Structure formats: structure tokens, C-alpha cells
Amino acid sequence: MEGYTMNDIDMNSLRSYRIEFEHQNPEHIWNSIEDQEFLKNMGGYAIDRLTGKGWLTAAGLLMFGKGIAVRERFDNIRMDYIDESNLIAGGRWSDRLTYDGLWENNLYNFIRQVMPKLVSGLKRPFRLAETGFKSK
């Protein structure tokens, strides 16, 4: 997507993802590379082999982009979570997450905020791993 560069990346989102990535993959070779190269390896950044010019891919922008850049490029996208369970009379939802200007609305941030809501009622039985510690 020509015209979309690393300046359109929300660095807090990317930094947070990289911390999670490194925690899950402590020995991975990508942990020591620069952000642009990391995105390239993940499919979020592309470089034209003939001109050397680079830009974000749709995946890179959607996943880690600044909200304004995401909305400029994908004007029909709406990241909206609505919980219609446990409604009280006359209520339209019991919980909602939509863009309000308080968070960069990219997919990474949206998933991080919505996932705990989705799994909060799921039962997670206790299991002891072979190491003697609780498994994840």
C-alpha cells in the first residue's frame, strides 16, 4: 500500500506485541531485529525489489496502524464489540467497545481489549504440568 509507512504504525501497539512475541519465543532470531525488519518478516511491510521503496501491507496497517491511517485507508471498517447478554429491560447492550478516541483502533488493540471479555466466563480447569507447575 504505497504511501503508508512506518510513520503510520502505532509504536505502542507494535512494542506491546513484540514484548508478547519475545515472551512466547525467547530464543527467536527476530527478537533482536529492528521494527521495520520485524514487520517485513511478519508480512506487515513490503519492499519493492526494483526501487527499494517500502510500504506497509494491508495486514501491517490493520494490525498495528494508527487509527487515523486505518480509517483513511479502510473507510468501511468498524471495530465494534457489543455484548447483548444479561440485558436489562430497555437496554440495547450490556457492554460495548467501540472507537472513542481513547485507544488506537487497530486490530491488535481491539483484540487485546475484547479477548478478556470473550473468555471471562469460560471454565479453565486446573491442570498440573509435568514440571509440577500449573500449565497455561
N, C-alpha and C positions, 0 to 999 in steps of 0.2 A: 504494500500500500504506500506508494510514493507520497512523500510529504509528511509522513508520520515517523518521527524519530525518537531517540531516547529521551528527548525533552518532553515527550507525551507520556512517559512512564511515571506512574506514582511510585517514587522510590521507597516509600514506607511499605507499600504492598510487596514490592519485589524483595526488599530486605527481609521482611517477615517470612516470605515464602522460602528464601534462601536459608534462613535460620532453621525452619522446619525441615527443609531438604537435608541440610547438614546433620541435623539431629537424627534423622532416619537413615542417613547414608554417611556416617562419619569418615569413612576412608575414600569417598568418591573423589575422583580426579577433578571434577567440576567445582568442588568447593573452593579451590584456590584461584579460579579464573575471574576476570573482570565481568561486570554485569552484562555488557553487550555480548560478549562471547558466550556467557551462560545462556542468555536468551536465544542466541543463534543455535546453540546445541539443543535447546528445548523446542525449537521450531517457532520461536516468537520473534525472530529477527532474521532478515534475509539480506544478502549482499549480491549485487549484480556482478558476475564474474568478468564482464567486459569493461564496465565503467568503474567498478569498485564502490559504487554508490550503495548505501544501505538504507533500509527502512524497516519499520515494524510490520509483521504479518498481522492478519486479522486476529489470529489466536493471541499474539503478544499484546495487542491493543485491548482486546476484550478481557483478557485475564488480568493484566497489570496496568492498564492505561488510566490516565487521569480522567475523571468523569466527564469533563467538558469535551475532551477529544473523542471519547467513546460515543457520546451523544451526537457530536458533529458528524461522525462517520456512519453511525448506525442509528439514524433518527427514529426508527420504529422500535428500538429495544427498550423494554421496561423491566427492570429487576424489581419485582414486587412479590412479597411473601404475605399471604393472608391466611390466618388460622380461623376457620369458621366453626371450630368445635367449642362446646360449652358456651354457646351463645345465650345471653340473657334476652328477655323479651324486647324486641325492637332493635336489637344490636345487629350490625352487619358483619362484624368480626370480633374475635376475642383478642387477637394480636395481629399486628401488621408491621411489616418493614418495607418501606419504600424510600426512594431518594428524598432526602430532606436538607441536603447541603452540609450535613454534619460528618459525612464519610464519602470517600471517593468511590463512586458506584461503578466498580469493575467487578468481574465475576469472582475474583479471589476474595475480595472483601465481603461480597454478598454471601458467598458460600460459608465463609468463616462465621458470619453472624447468624445465618439460617440453620446451619447444621446442628448446633446445640438444641435449637428449638425442635427440630425434627426427631432427634433421638432421645429427648429428655424423658419420654415415657416408656422407652424400651427397657425391658429387663435385661440386665447383664449379670449372668450368674458368675459366682466366684469360682475361679479355677486356679489351682496351684501348678505352676510350670515345673518342668523337670529340675530347674535350678533351685527350686524351693521358694521362689518369689512369685508373687501374683502375676499372671500373664495379662497382657493388654487386651 
